[in-house]
Amino acid sequence: MNEANQNQIEKVVDLAAPVSRVWRALTDHEEFGQWFKVRLDGPFEVGVMTTGQTTYPGHEHVKWVSMTEQLEHEKLFVFSWPPSAIDPDTDYEDNARVTVEFRLEPSEKGTRLTITESGFLQFPESKRLEALRSNKEGWDIQAQNVAAYVAG
């Protein structure tokens, strides 16, 4: 696996819902929490830390900490999280961040959602592939969750 493949995950999903509906499901913290299975303490606001508690079965011990980086209405939602959230045994730089980007485009079906998560090269090589594999599986599940949520 080359270095570029070890740095990011990309998932494209076509959703049977209008862009406005998908945008609300992604950026309203209560709706996001329903399909992502996390209880967030407050809304997503650019430059503001969002905290909460994962409610996904088997992962309830994981605290949610993210920084909202960008909100471009009905087009782009970007947040970042510290790699120490899933790898507390490694010392990371204070500014180490993994970035998640949701890009929305109208499509024939409704909305094409491109999810990109990048920044995995910050993980030690011994842990990187496991973090990539785990998060790729997670995004496969979350793509199904959001598709079902906005279709319902």
TIMIBA-654504 format. One record per residue: residue in one letter; chain; y, x, z negated of N, C-alpha, C, O in turn. Coordinates in Angstrom, 3 decimals, padded with zeros to 6 digits, m for minus. Example, Ala and Ser with C-alpha at 12.3 -4.5 7.8 and 13.67 -1.06 7.14 Angstrom:
! residues 2
SITE, rest, kette, n.y, n.x, n.z, ca.y, ca.x, ca.z, c.y, c.x, c.z, o.y, o.x, o.z
SITE, A, A, m005.690, 013.190, m007.800, m004.500, 012.300, m007.800, m003.300, 013.200, m007.800, m003.319, 014.236, m008.465
SITE, S, A, m002.250, 012.850, m007.080, m001.060, 013.670, m007.140, 000.030, 012.900, m007.870, 001.138, 013.409, m008.039
This chain:
! residues 152
SITE, rest, kette, n.y, n.x, n.z, ca.y, ca.x, ca.z, c.y, c.x, c.z, o.y, o.x, o.z
SITE, M, A, m001.186, 000.860, 000.000, 000.000, 000.000, 000.000, 001.236, 000.896, 000.000, 001.377, 001.767, m000.859
SITE, N, A, 002.132, 000.681, 000.965, 003.319, 001.535, 001.000, 004.339, 001.086, m000.051, 004.216, 000.016, m000.649
SITE, E, A, 005.345, 001.937, m000.255, 006.297, 001.694, m001.337, 007.066, 000.383, m001.181, 007.318, m000.306, m002.169
SITE, A, A, 007.438, 000.033, 000.049, 008.180, m001.225, 000.268, 007.336, m002.419, m000.163, 007.859, m003.367, m000.749
SITE, N, A, 006.029, m002.380, 000.125, 005.142, m003.479, m000.263, 004.970, m003.556, m001.775, 004.623, m004.608, m002.311
SITE, Q, A, 005.211, m002.450, m002.457, 005.062, m002.431, m003.907, 006.341, m002.849, m004.631, 006.352, m002.952, m005.858
SITE, N, A, 007.408, m003.088, m003.888, 008.679, m003.419, m004.529, 008.995, m004.901, m004.533, 009.795, m005.348, m005.355
SITE, Q, A, 008.389, m005.687, m003.632, 008.784, m007.098, m003.607, 007.661, m008.021, m003.169, 006.688, m007.626, m002.526
SITE, I, A, 007.857, m009.279, m003.557, 006.983, m010.388, m003.182, 007.865, m011.355, m002.403, 009.009, m011.601, m002.785
SITE, E, A, 007.337, m011.901, m001.313, 008.070, m012.945, m000.601, 007.133, m014.106, m000.350, 006.000, m013.915, 000.090
SITE, K, A, 007.601, m015.298, m000.626, 006.827, m016.520, m000.456, 007.707, m017.522, 000.274, 008.817, m017.815, m000.169
SITE, V, A, 007.208, m018.055, 001.407, 007.945, m019.064, 002.164, 007.169, m020.365, 002.077, 005.961, m020.401, 002.315
SITE, V, A, 007.872, m021.426, 001.736, 007.224, m022.730, 001.605, 008.115, m023.801, 002.243, 009.328, m023.826, 002.034
SITE, D, A, 007.490, m024.677, 003.017, 008.211, m025.804, 003.606, 008.020, m027.014, 002.703, 006.896, m027.421, 002.408
SITE, L, A, 009.137, m027.575, 002.274, 009.120, m028.671, 001.324, 009.547, m029.973, 001.989, 010.494, m030.005, 002.774
SITE, A, A, 008.838, m031.039, 001.663, 009.138, m032.359, 002.224, 010.199, m033.052, 001.379, 009.960, m034.104, 000.787
SITE, A, A, 011.373, m032.436, 001.341, 012.503, m032.995, 000.589, 013.779, m032.396, 001.165, 013.764, m031.270, 001.662
SITE, P, A, 014.882, m033.136, 001.104, 016.149, m032.595, 001.617, 016.639, m031.416, 000.770, 016.272, m031.273, m000.396
SITE, V, A, 017.462, m030.593, 001.376, 018.001, m029.410, 000.701, 018.666, m029.791, m000.618, 018.495, m029.091, m001.616
SITE, S, A, 019.416, m030.880, m000.642, 020.128, m031.278, m001.870, 019.151, m031.536, m003.016, 019.443, m031.202, m004.164
SITE, R, A, 018.000, m032.125, m002.715, 016.993, m032.414, m003.752, 016.358, m031.122, m004.255, 016.177, m030.947, m005.460
SITE, V, A, 016.021, m030.217, m003.340, 015.413, m028.933, m003.722, 016.409, m028.109, m004.535, 016.036, m027.475, m005.522
SITE, W, A, 017.667, m028.119, m004.123, 018.707, m027.381, m004.844, 018.790, m027.853, m006.296, 018.857, m027.042, m007.220
SITE, R, A, 018.784, m029.161, m006.483, 018.866, m029.714, m007.844, 017.643, m029.296, m008.662, 017.778, m028.954, m009.837
SITE, A, A, 016.448, m029.318, m008.056, 015.222, m028.935, m008.765, 015.253, m027.465, m009.171, 014.671, m027.088, m010.189
SITE, L, A, 015.928, m026.638, m008.381, 016.015, m025.209, m008.680, 017.109, m024.874, m009.682, 016.915, m024.017, m010.544
SITE, T, A, 018.242, m025.530, m009.585, 019.408, m025.072, m010.343, 019.777, m025.920, m011.560, 020.564, m025.475, m012.396
SITE, D, A, 019.229, m027.128, m011.677, 019.429, m027.904, m012.903, 018.398, m027.378, m013.901, 017.194, m027.479, m013.665
SITE, H, A, 018.865, m026.826, m015.000, 017.938, m026.131, m015.912, 016.848, m027.048, m016.464, 015.740, m026.586, m016.741
SITE, E, A, 017.140, m028.323, m016.626, 016.108, m029.234, m017.145, 015.061, m029.542, m016.074, 013.865, m029.577, m016.365
SITE, E, A, 015.513, m029.768, m014.828, 014.553, m029.994, m013.743, 013.737, m028.732, m013.483, 012.520, m028.807, m013.315
SITE, F, A, 014.395, m027.576, m013.448, 013.701, m026.302, m013.265, 012.606, m026.148, m014.320, 011.481, m025.754, m014.011
SITE, G, A, 012.946, m026.459, m015.547, 011.986, m026.339, m016.644, 010.766, m027.221, m016.477, 009.668, m026.846, m016.887
SITE, Q, A, 010.948, m028.403, m015.871, 009.818, m029.321, m015.694, 008.773, m028.744, m014.749, 007.586, m028.738, m015.077
SITE, W, A, 009.191, m028.258, m013.582, 008.188, m027.768, m012.629, 007.779, m026.322, m012.898, 006.644, m025.946, m012.608
SITE, F, A, 008.688, m025.495, m013.451, 008.382, m024.090, m013.720, 007.628, m023.919, m015.039, 007.013, m022.884, m015.293
SITE, K, A, 007.691, m024.950, m015.861, 007.060, m024.960, m017.184, 007.712, m023.937, m018.130, 007.097, m022.977, m018.594
SITE, V, A, 008.984, m024.210, m018.377, 009.764, m023.410, m019.314, 010.816, m024.335, m019.938, 011.369, m025.203, m019.262
SITE, R, A, 011.079, m024.143, m021.214, 012.123, m024.920, m021.908, 013.336, m024.010, m022.029, 013.332, m023.057, m022.808
SITE, L, A, 014.374, m024.308, m021.256, 015.574, m023.464, m021.244, 016.608, m024.002, m022.216, 016.750, m025.212, m022.391
SITE, D, A, 017.330, m023.077, m022.848, 018.312, m023.451, m023.866, 019.645, m023.911, m023.296, 020.459, m024.489, m024.017
SITE, G, A, 019.881, m023.661, m022.006, 021.156, m024.055, m021.422, 021.127, m023.918, m019.910, 020.137, m023.464, m019.336
SITE, P, A, 022.222, m024.315, m019.269, 022.269, m024.322, m017.802, 022.374, m022.919, m017.197, 022.699, m021.946, m017.878
SITE, F, A, 022.087, m022.854, m015.893, 022.284, m021.627, m015.129, 023.762, m021.534, m014.752, 024.300, m022.426, m014.096
SITE, E, A, 024.413, m020.447, m015.173, 025.811, m020.202, m014.831, 025.939, m018.741, m014.455, 025.420, m017.870, m015.154
SITE, V, A, 026.632, m018.462, m013.346, 026.782, m017.089, m012.872, 027.377, m016.212, m013.977, 028.393, m016.551, m014.584
SITE, G, A, 026.718, m015.078, m014.221, 027.184, m014.128, m015.220, 026.782, m014.463, m016.643, 027.185, m013.779, m017.583
SITE, V, A, 025.986, m015.518, m016.807, 025.591, m015.960, m018.149, 024.082, m015.803, m018.324, 023.302, m016.122, m017.428
SITE, M, A, 023.691, m015.307, m019.492, 022.287, m015.154, m019.836, 021.700, m016.520, m020.178, 022.293, m017.284, m020.939
SITE, T, A, 020.544, m016.818, m019.619, 019.818, m018.045, m019.940, 018.580, m017.649, m020.731, 017.846, m016.743, m020.337
SITE, T, A, 018.354, m018.325, m021.838, 017.196, m018.031, m022.673, 016.337, m019.280, m022.797, 016.769, m020.390, m022.489
SITE, G, A, 015.123, m019.071, m023.250, 014.232, m020.204, m023.441, 012.839, m019.743, m023.808, 012.622, m018.596, m024.198
SITE, Q, A, 011.902, m020.664, m023.674, 010.512, m020.426, m024.059, 009.600, m020.941, m022.964, 009.737, m022.081, m022.523
SITE, T, A, 008.671, m020.110, m022.525, 007.693, m020.529, m021.532, 006.782, m021.578, m022.149, 006.356, m021.451, m023.297
SITE, T, A, 006.485, m022.625, m021.369, 005.578, m023.672, m021.843, 004.304, m023.709, m021.004, 003.436, m024.553, m021.226
SITE, Y, A, 004.192, m022.794, m020.039, 003.011, m022.735, m019.168, 001.791, m022.382, m020.013, 001.820, m021.390, m020.742
SITE, P, A, 000.713, m023.176, m019.933, m000.467, m022.930, m020.773, m000.984, m021.485, m020.659, m001.199, m020.957, m019.568
SITE, G, A, m001.168, m020.886, m021.817, m001.643, m019.507, m021.875, m000.519, m018.487, m021.889, m000.761, m017.303, m022.121
SITE, H, A, 000.713, m018.932, m021.643, 001.862, m018.017, m021.597, 002.970, m018.454, m022.559, 004.119, m018.029, m022.433
SITE, E, A, 002.611, m019.305, m023.517, 003.622, m019.848, m024.437, 004.290, m018.762, m025.291, 005.361, m018.989, m025.855
SITE, H, A, 003.666, m017.593, m025.385, 004.235, m016.495, m026.178, 005.373, m015.775, m025.441, 006.077, m014.964, m026.042
SITE, V, A, 005.557, m016.066, m024.144, 006.547, m015.356, m023.334, 007.917, m016.025, m023.473, 008.078, m017.213, m023.193
SITE, K, A, 008.888, m015.239, m023.907, 010.271, m015.714, m024.004, 010.908, m015.631, m022.622, 010.612, m014.718, m021.850
SITE, W, A, 011.776, m016.578, m022.313, 012.511, m016.558, m021.054, 013.879, m015.938, m021.300, 014.625, m016.387, m022.170
SITE, V, A, 014.203, m014.903, m020.531, 015.526, m014.293, m020.563, 015.890, m013.983, m019.114, 015.205, m013.205, m018.449
SITE, S, A, 016.970, m014.593, m018.626, 017.408, m014.314, m017.260, 018.929, m014.284, m017.199, 019.623, m014.869, m018.031
SITE, M, A, 019.419, m013.582, m016.185, 020.854, m013.547, m015.915, 021.070, m014.206, m014.551, 020.479, m013.788, m013.556
SITE, T, A, 021.908, m015.221, m014.510, 022.210, m015.862, m013.237, 023.176, m014.960, m012.474, 024.275, m014.663, m012.942
SITE, E, A, 022.740, m014.528, m011.284, 023.513, m013.591, m010.482, 024.361, m014.293, m009.422, 025.509, m013.912, m009.193
SITE, Q, A, 023.796, m015.323, m008.771, 024.496, m016.001, m007.682, 024.092, m017.459, m007.604, 022.923, m017.800, m007.787
SITE, L, A, 025.053, m018.311, m007.335, 024.826, m019.725, m007.041, 025.704, m020.062, m005.844, 026.911, m020.261, m005.983
SITE, E, A, 025.091, m020.123, m004.674, 025.810, m020.496, m003.455, 025.289, m021.874, m003.069, 024.189, m021.998, m002.530
SITE, H, A, 026.073, m022.899, m003.341, 025.654, m024.299, m003.291, 024.743, m024.630, m002.113, 025.107, m024.469, m000.948
SITE, E, A, 023.545, m025.099, m002.459, 022.521, m025.557, m001.521, 022.073, m024.500, m000.520, 021.507, m024.824, 000.524
SITE, K, A, 022.334, m023.204, m000.849, 021.910, m022.121, 000.037, 021.156, m021.025, m000.699, 020.093, m020.592, m000.254
SITE, L, A, 021.706, m020.571, m001.835, 021.156, m019.384, m002.492, 021.317, m019.466, m004.009, 022.398, m019.749, m004.526
SITE, F, A, 020.216, m019.211, m004.700, 020.212, m019.127, m006.168, 019.493, m017.832, m006.518, 018.347, m017.624, m006.121
SITE, V, A, 020.170, m016.964, m007.262, 019.606, m015.667, m007.631, 019.728, m015.472, m009.133, 020.795, m015.660, m009.718
SITE, F, A, 018.603, m015.087, m009.750, 018.646, m014.670, m011.147, 017.835, m013.392, m011.296, 017.026, m013.050, m010.434
SITE, S, A, 018.063, m012.696, m012.395, 017.309, m011.481, m012.661, 016.773, m011.528, m014.085, 017.271, m012.262, m014.938
SITE, W, A, 015.740, m010.722, m014.313, 015.112, m010.666, m015.635, 014.701, m009.223, m015.933, 014.449, m008.448, m015.010
SITE, P, A, 014.631, m008.861, m017.207, 014.263, m007.493, m017.572, 012.746, m007.290, m017.470, 011.983, m008.142, m017.927
SITE, P, A, 012.295, m006.164, m016.872, 010.855, m005.924, m016.755, 010.160, m005.842, m018.118, 008.952, m006.059, m018.215
SITE, S, A, 010.916, m005.534, m019.156, 010.327, m005.466, m020.501, 009.824, m006.826, m020.964, 009.051, m006.907, m021.919
SITE, A, A, 010.257, m007.903, m020.294, 009.805, m009.248, m020.665, 008.297, m009.389, m020.487, 007.645, m010.077, m021.273
SITE, I, A, 007.736, m008.744, m019.464, 006.281, m008.822, m019.263, 005.592, m007.499, m019.585, 004.363, m007.425, m019.588
SITE, D, A, 006.372, m006.459, m019.854, 005.810, m005.143, m020.180, 006.590, m004.525, m021.339, 007.322, m003.552, m021.155
SITE, P, A, 006.426, m005.103, m022.545, 007.214, m004.625, m023.685, 006.816, m003.230, m024.177, 007.540, m002.633, m024.973
SITE, D, A, 005.687, m002.706, m023.719, 005.210, m001.398, m024.180, 005.849, m000.222, m023.446, 005.622, 000.930, m023.817
SITE, T, A, 006.638, m000.491, m022.421, 007.282, 000.579, m021.648, 008.774, 000.573, m021.946, 009.393, m000.484, m022.063
SITE, D, A, 009.341, 001.771, m022.066, 010.792, 001.886, m022.236, 011.454, 001.860, m020.871, 011.188, 002.721, m020.033
SITE, Y, A, 012.315, 000.876, m020.642, 013.039, 000.740, m019.385, 014.507, 001.046, m019.617, 015.006, 000.940, m020.738
SITE, E, A, 015.195, 001.425, m018.551, 016.648, 001.582, m018.616, 017.250, 000.252, m019.064, 016.687, m000.807, m018.787
SITE, D, A, 018.380, 000.300, m019.748, 019.030, m000.930, m020.215, 019.372, m001.869, m019.066, 019.357, m003.089, m019.229
SITE, N, A, 019.683, m001.295, m017.895, 020.088, m002.130, m016.756, 018.931, m002.440, m015.806, 019.167, m002.952, m014.711
SITE, A, A, 017.694, m002.147, m016.190, 016.535, m002.448, m015.337, 016.402, m003.957, m015.188, 016.385, m004.687, m016.178
SITE, R, A, 016.306, m004.423, m013.932, 016.219, m005.856, m013.662, 015.270, m006.097, m012.491, 015.235, m005.325, m011.533
SITE, V, A, 014.512, m007.170, m012.584, 013.738, m007.692, m011.462, 014.527, m008.906, m010.978, 014.960, m009.729, m011.784
SITE, T, A, 014.713, m009.017, m009.671, 015.572, m010.058, m009.119, 014.745, m011.118, m008.389, 013.850, m010.794, m007.609
SITE, V, A, 015.055, m012.373, m008.651, 014.419, m013.508, m007.990, 015.486, m014.219, m007.172, 016.556, m014.566, m007.673
SITE, E, A, 015.164, m014.426, m005.891, 016.102, m015.084, m004.974, 015.433, m016.308, m004.363, 014.332, m016.223, m003.820
SITE, F, A, 016.111, m017.445, m004.459, 015.682, m018.673, m003.794, 016.669, m018.933, m002.661, 017.849, m019.181, m002.908
SITE, R, A, 016.184, m018.876, m001.409, 017.038, m019.127, m000.248, 016.589, m020.442, 000.384, 015.409, m020.613, 000.689
SITE, L, A, 017.524, m021.368, 000.581, 017.213, m022.690, 001.127, 017.799, m022.842, 002.524, 018.940, m022.454, 002.776
SITE, E, A, 017.006, m023.410, 003.429, 017.461, m023.707, 004.783, 016.904, m025.070, 005.176, 015.758, m025.382, 004.853
SITE, P, A, 017.697, m025.885, 005.867, 017.158, m027.143, 006.371, 016.030, m026.853, 007.371, 016.089, m025.874, 008.115
SITE, S, A, 015.017, m027.704, 007.380, 013.907, m027.555, 008.327, 013.510, m028.940, 008.829, 013.998, m029.958, 008.338
SITE, E, A, 012.621, m028.959, 009.810, 012.174, m030.255, 010.341, 011.507, m031.090, 009.258, 011.658, m032.312, 009.223
SITE, K, A, 010.767, m030.425, 008.372, 010.052, m031.123, 007.304, 011.002, m031.548, 006.177, 010.748, m032.526, 005.473
SITE, G, A, 012.094, m030.801, 006.019, 013.035, m031.067, 004.934, 013.778, m029.804, 004.556, 014.949, m029.629, 004.896
SITE, T, A, 013.069, m028.903, 003.831, 013.684, m027.662, 003.375, 012.689, m026.516, 003.489, 011.537, m026.631, 003.071
SITE, R, A, 013.150, m025.423, 004.057, 012.369, m024.182, 004.012, 012.923, m023.364, 002.858, 014.096, m022.992, 002.853
SITE, L, A, 012.069, m023.088, 001.883, 012.434, m022.324, 000.699, 011.777, m020.950, 000.792, 010.556, m020.840, 000.895
SITE, T, A, 012.600, m019.909, 000.753, 012.088, m018.541, 000.731, 012.348, m017.977, m000.659, 013.491, m017.889, m001.107
SITE, I, A, 011.274, m017.600, m001.326, 011.350, m017.022, m002.674, 011.065, m015.532, m002.531, 010.018, m015.148, m002.010
SITE, T, A, 011.979, m014.699, m002.986, 011.796, m013.254, m002.955, 011.990, m012.721, m004.365, 012.992, m013.008, m005.019
SITE, E, A, 011.032, m011.952, m004.819, 011.150, m011.283, m006.126, 011.051, m009.794, m005.855, 010.080, m009.339, m005.250
SITE, S, A, 012.043, m009.026, m006.294, 012.072, m007.594, m006.005, 012.458, m006.789, m007.234, 013.062, m007.295, m008.180
SITE, G, A, 012.087, m005.515, m007.185, 012.408, m004.606, m008.281, 011.177, m004.054, m008.979, 011.278, m003.518, m010.082
SITE, F, A, 010.017, m004.179, m008.347, 008.768, m003.761, m008.987, 008.595, m002.244, m009.050, 007.755, m001.753, m009.804
SITE, L, A, 009.381, m001.493, m008.266, 009.270, m000.034, m008.333, 009.736, 000.493, m009.694, 009.471, 001.646, m010.034
SITE, Q, A, 010.422, m000.339, m010.467, 010.842, 000.071, m011.808, 009.665, 000.154, m012.779, 009.730, 000.857, m013.787
SITE, F, A, 008.581, m000.575, m012.462, 007.407, m000.536, m013.320, 006.687, 000.795, m013.136, 006.667, 001.337, m012.031
SITE, P, A, 006.097, 001.328, m014.204, 005.304, 002.546, m014.028, 004.189, 002.283, m013.014, 003.659, 001.175, m012.937
SITE, E, A, 003.841, 003.307, m012.243, 002.826, 003.136, m011.204, 001.540, 002.549, m011.764, 000.867, 001.769, m011.090
SITE, S, A, 001.195, 002.918, m012.990, m000.046, 002.437, m013.604, m000.031, 000.931, m013.875, m001.088, 000.327, m014.058
SITE, K, A, 001.161, 000.319, m013.900, 001.280, m001.113, m014.210, 001.815, m001.928, m013.036, 001.766, m003.158, m013.062
SITE, R, A, 002.320, m001.258, m012.017, 003.019, m001.933, m010.916, 002.127, m002.907, m010.155, 002.510, m004.058, m009.945
SITE, L, A, 000.947, m002.464, m009.740, 000.092, m003.334, m008.927, m000.345, m004.571, m009.701, m000.447, m005.658, m009.131
SITE, E, A, m000.600, m004.413, m010.985, m000.967, m005.566, m011.813, 000.209, m006.540, m011.927, 000.016, m007.754, m011.858
SITE, A, A, 001.421, m006.016, m012.100, 002.607, m006.883, m012.177, 002.807, m007.617, m010.849, 003.099, m008.812, m010.841
SITE, L, A, 002.652, m006.909, m009.734, 002.785, m007.537, m008.413, 001.728, m008.623, m008.214, 002.051, m009.733, m007.791
SITE, R, A, 000.476, m008.308, m008.515, m000.618, m009.260, m008.328, m000.394, m010.503, m009.182, m000.511, m011.630, m008.701
SITE, S, A, m000.075, m010.287, m010.438, 000.134, m011.398, m011.361, 001.308, m012.276, m010.916, 001.203, m013.502, m010.917
SITE, N, A, 002.414, m011.652, m010.538, 003.581, m012.429, m010.137, 003.370, m013.110, m008.792, 003.874, m014.213, m008.582
SITE, K, A, 002.636, m012.478, m007.873, 002.324, m013.120, m006.592, 001.502, m014.386, m006.840, 001.781, m015.435, m006.259
SITE, E, A, 000.491, m014.283, m007.702, m000.293, m015.474, m008.055, 000.601, m016.527, m008.697, 000.471, m017.719, m008.421
SITE, G, A, 001.501, m016.077, m009.549, 002.429, m016.996, m010.208, 003.303, m017.739, m009.215, 003.506, m018.945, m009.353
SITE, W, A, 003.831, m017.027, m008.200, 004.676, m017.689, m007.207, 003.868, m018.624, m006.317, 004.394, m019.638, m005.858
SITE, D, A, 002.605, m018.306, m006.064, 001.752, m019.240, m005.318, 001.652, m020.565, m006.079, 001.759, m021.642, m005.492
SITE, I, A, 001.446, m020.466, m007.383, 001.350, m021.664, m008.234, 002.704, m022.381, m008.305, 002.768, m023.601, m008.160
SITE, Q, A, 003.778, m021.625, m008.526, 005.101, m022.246, m008.676, 005.564, m022.902, m007.374, 006.260, m023.916, m007.410
SITE, A, A, 005.185, m022.335, m006.223, 005.531, m022.962, m004.941, 004.853, m024.326, m004.834, 005.460, m025.284, m004.355
SITE, Q, A, 003.608, m024.419, m005.272, 002.909, m025.711, m005.279, 003.584, m026.666, m006.263, 003.748, m027.852, m005.977
SITE, N, A, 003.976, m026.133, m007.433, 004.635, m026.966, m008.451, 005.935, m027.563, m007.949, 006.170, m028.762, m008.099
SITE, V, A, 006.790, m026.728, m007.347, 008.075, m027.246, m006.879, 007.871, m028.198, m005.716, 008.598, m029.185, m005.602
SITE, A, A, 006.892, m027.928, m004.837, 006.618, m028.838, m003.714, 006.208, m030.214, m004.218, 006.692, m031.231, m003.722
SITE, A, A, 005.322, m030.246, m005.195, 004.882, m031.526, m005.765, 006.036, m032.214, m006.493, 006.183, m033.433, m006.408
SITE, Y, A, 006.845, m031.448, m007.199, 007.956, m032.001, m007.975, 008.989, m032.678, m007.077, 009.414, m033.798, m007.360
SITE, V, A, 009.397, m032.007, m005.994, 010.445, m032.590, m005.150, 009.903, m033.687, m004.233, 010.666, m034.527, m003.758
SITE, A, A, 008.603, m033.685, m003.982, 008.004, m034.730, m003.138, 007.799, m036.023, m003.916, 007.759, m037.111, m003.341
SITE, G, A, 007.669, m035.885, m005.251, 007.382, m037.037, m006.090, 008.603, m037.814, m006.394, 008.534, m038.823, m007.095
